[in-house]
Amino acid sequence: MNRYRLMVSRNNRLAGHFESATPWALDAVQDIARCLADAGYDIEFQVADGERRLLESGPEGVRVLHSEPIFKKAVLP
């Protein structure tokens, strides 16, 4: 499953971001990007390209304590 993020800004100030990893994520991101662009916001589209993981190694084996997606800029289809 793909994970997408929209970075939303206006007048060179970051307003926030929207992130989705649902099966219909690309459709949702496209709809939201269109609405925000029509309202005058600048949008940067990003796609998850990897993952950072914090691991713990113990007698029971290795377990993931935390994971964080790594995003890269992409062109919104």
C-alpha positions in Angstrom: 0.0 0.0 0.0 1.4 3.4 -0.9 1.6 6.3 1.5 1.2 9.9 0.3 1.7 13.4 1.8 0.6 16.8 0.8 2.6 19.7 2.3 0.3 22.7 2.3 1.5 26.3 2.4 0.4 29.8 1.6 2.5 32.9 1.1 5.6 30.8 1.8 4.3 29.8 5.2 3.7 26.1 6.0 0.0 25.6 7.0 0.4 21.9 7.7 0.2 18.5 5.9 -2.2 15.8 5.0 -1.1 12.2 4.9 -2.9 9.1 3.7 -2.2 5.4 3.4 -5.6 4.0 2.7 -6.3 1.9 -0.4 -7.8 5.0 -2.1 -5.1 7.4 -0.8 -4.1 8.7 -4.3 -7.7 9.6 -5.1 -8.1 11.4 -1.8 -4.8 13.3 -2.2 -5.7 14.4 -5.7 -9.1 15.6 -4.6 -7.7 17.5 -1.6 -4.9 19.0 -3.6 -7.3 20.3 -6.2 -9.6 21.9 -3.6 -6.6 23.5 -1.8 -5.0 24.8 -5.0 -8.4 26.3 -6.0 -8.5 28.1 -2.7 -5.0 29.6 -3.3 -2.8 27.2 -1.3 0.5 25.9 -2.6 0.9 22.1 -2.6 3.9 19.9 -2.5 3.2 16.2 -3.3 5.3 13.6 -1.6 5.5 9.8 -1.8 6.8 7.5 0.9 10.1 6.0 -0.4 11.4 4.2 2.6 11.2 3.9 6.4 13.3 4.7 9.4 13.0 2.2 12.2 14.0 2.2 15.9 14.8 -1.4 16.9 15.3 -3.1 20.2 17.3 -6.3 20.5 16.8 -8.5 23.5 16.6 -12.1 24.6 13.2 -12.4 22.9 14.7 -11.2 19.6 14.4 -8.0 17.7 11.3 -5.8 17.8 10.3 -2.5 16.1 9.8 0.2 18.7 9.0 3.0 16.2 8.8 3.4 12.4 8.6 6.6 10.4 8.1 6.9 6.6 10.6 8.8 4.6 9.0 10.9 1.9 10.4 12.3 -1.4 9.0 14.9 -3.7 7.0 13.7 -6.6 4.7 15.0 -9.4 1.0 14.7 -8.6 -0.5 12.5 -11.2 
